[in-house]
Each structure stands twice: as structure tokens, then as C-alpha cells.
Amino acid sequence: MSDAKKDLRQTGLGKAFFVGFLLVCMILFLALGFWQMDRLQWKEQLIASANERLNAERSEVPDQSQWATLDPDRFDFQKVSLTGEFLECCEARVFISLPKKRDRYSGPGYWIVTPFQLEEGGVVYVNRGFAPQEMTLPDAEYAQAPKGKQELQGYMRRPERVGSATLEPDLAKQVDWVINPARLQDVMFPELENVAPFYVNLSSPVASDLPQAASDAALDFSNRHLEYAFTWFGLAALMPILAIFWLIRTRRPRQELAKSKSEE
């Protein structure tokens, strides 16, 4: 095989490899775009379901006999009322950083999560609200949980997921990173028994303006899936344009190479 034919063949293989690479990228970007569209549909359904439950009639919190069969997809954001009393032990602070939007207090701080002994039996963790970091440790400047029998109103929330990147709780300071009743019981407060597999966000603070009610901040859904989908579809559309541009740019040098080899 002559050197000219060998060079032309190598150039052709290089082109085929590069075009194939761009094709794979385009397919990948399209798949990611359609995945984001599926996520968009899921998020819109989630928001609609949450709004529907929040606008529905308030009901009593499920009793302990129903907890094992509860479906988070059905109870999340369900408005409930509960009667009982706060326990003085086992209160946790869960780190959160609230965006500066409409709330009076924002930035780094903690959800104040306190166990609530139901009158009918069982313990439900109640998120009493947000307190800024500088007002929590080492001396709490927010209102303590009221004593005695209480009638609370709020909405149920599914446990926050514990992932591989979730930090271990600080047992000495009773600080955790997710509101997960099972984790709070197993790791931080093993003395608690019959803890519900959900928690309740109070609709309004029990005592003073601190802790700040979790209701407004907790209902802010991030829904940027359409934006992400357009980004991936845009990248997919860019791939054939890059391929055409690259083929045009490399066509002339290839023709010149073939001509020079034929003249030798």
C-alpha cells in the first residue's frame, strides 16, 4: 500500500472515530434531556399532590396501629392535628441553610426537632421551626417546647433520605443533618420507643417568633428540570453542527494531501 493511500486511510479512520464519538455524545445528551422531562413531570405531579393535600380538610394524625402500612407518597404534606405533650428529652437540632426569601430569619441555622408523646400512644417528632445558628449553640435563645398537654396543627412529612455523603450526627451537641426519625432513634436517642416513621412540621410556632415556623420555607420546591432539559437538548443539537464544521475544515487539507502525494 502506498504512503498516500495509507495516510488517506488513517485520516478516514480518524474522521470516523471522531464522528462516532460525537454521535455517542448526542445520544447521551438526548437521553439526559428526556430523563429531565420525565423528572419535570414527576416534580409537577409532586407539587400538585402537595398542594391538594395542603388544601384538603385537616385530619387526626394516624394512630400507631397504622404506621407500618403508611405510604409516604400518600401522606406527605397531609394536614393533621395531634394531641399530647412534648418530651423534655431527646430534642435534636438539624442543620439547614435557608435562602434569603420571604422569611424573617434565614441563612445557616437549625430545625428544632422535638419528640411529641401522643395522647393515644406513640411518639412523633415535631419540627417546631427554624432558629439561626448564632441563636442556638451553645446557649439556646429560642423558645423551649411548652409543657403540658398541647393541641398542635401541622402537616406530615416523609423522612429525609440518609445518603452515603450524609455526615454522622454530633451526639455531644445533639446535632444531625437530616430529619429522619428512625436515624434519630437508632443513633442519637435509643431510649425512645414507638417512634413514628414520619415527622410533622408545625403550621405555626407554638410560643414566640423563634423557632420560626417551618411551613413557608419547607414548601419551596426546586423545579429547574425544564431548564436542565433544554441544556441537554441544546448540547445534543450542537453535536451534528460540530461534526459538519469539523468535516468541512478537514476536507481541504485531505484533498491537498492526496494531491501532493500523487505529484511525488
Summary of the structure (lengths in Angstrom):
residues: 264
radius of gyration: 29.0
end to end distance: 15.2
largest distance: 101.3
contacts: 764
relative contact order: 0.18
helix: 44%
strand: 22%
